[in-house]
Amino acid sequence: MHIVVVCGTNRDGALSRLLTQEVAESYRRLDCTVDLVDMAELPPETLSGSAYQEQPKATAALVERFLKSDGAVFVIPEYNGSFPGVLKLFVDMLPYPEGFDNRPCAFIGLSAGQFQGLRAVEQFQGVAGYRNAHLFPRRLFIGDSYSKFVDGKLADDELTDRLLKQAEGFANFVRQIGEKANGC
Ligand SMILES: Cc1cc2nc3c(=O)[nH]c(=O)nc-3n(C[C@H](O)[C@H](O)[C@H](O)COP(=O)(O)O)c2cc1C
């Protein structure tokens, strides 16, 4: 099973990026292959109006990597009570309908404040659901982000355990959807 973990921001020093590494590790422990698709890899030319007609090579390559996923996990930081604009730009670069259509997706919200990325995740789920993704219902929300990492590592055993539980549940979800699609 191939899982793509999306870092939903391009911000230098983002804690979301540290979190994606922990998430990736939890899927590797389940023998999944994992690719980290980071919004920091989206080249600046993606902002050009011409990218909608002809994608820059690096944009197209990132999109291709996303499309290879059997399931996608979005790590979404809360920016101004929503998800980052760069993540929406990436979604707008995905081909229709295969970008999201029937693709299993899981969600993790991260915020510095008390709302734990709930609004960011729910708003992004609205986009993915509109495009007919299969939304994994067990979401994970993390607040007070700056207290959760020490020396670049997640320093909260309970949280590590919750990440693993979500990963186990999502891997089963992806498997079941795959079996249904194959008529099993
Ligand atoms: C542009 C911007 C807007 C933000 N808005 C919020 C917000 O509305 N609520 C909140 O709790 N934290 C907010 N934050 C803080 C982030 O949630 C915090 O940095 C968290 O660690 C996740 O983002 P990160 O992956 O960029 O670190 C904001 C951060 C940035 C850069």
The ligand as an ORCA input file, in Angstrom:
! r2SCAN-3c Opt
* xyz 0 1
  C      -0.031     32.887      8.530
  C      -0.287     32.173      9.823
  C      -1.536     32.220     10.393
  C      -1.803     31.538     11.585
  N      -3.075     31.568     12.100
  C      -3.343     30.830     13.217
  C      -4.689     30.739     13.707
  O      -5.633     31.270     13.140
  N      -4.906     30.014     14.832
  C      -3.894     29.371     15.482
  O      -4.140     28.722     16.498
  N      -2.616     29.420     15.036
  C      -2.326     30.122     13.910
  N      -1.058     30.137     13.393
  C      -0.024     29.354     14.063
  C       0.083     27.911     13.480
  O      -1.124     27.207     13.694
  C       1.254     27.207     14.150
  O       2.468     27.748     13.640
  C       1.233     25.695     14.067
  O       2.459     25.201     14.563
  C       0.955     25.088     12.700
  O       1.599     25.789     11.669
  P       3.092     25.456     11.153
  O       3.067     24.080     10.588
  O       3.368     26.519     10.141
  O       4.003     25.527     12.362
  C      -0.770     30.828     12.223
  C       0.499     30.764     11.638
  C       0.762     31.426     10.447
  C       2.109     31.321      9.819
*
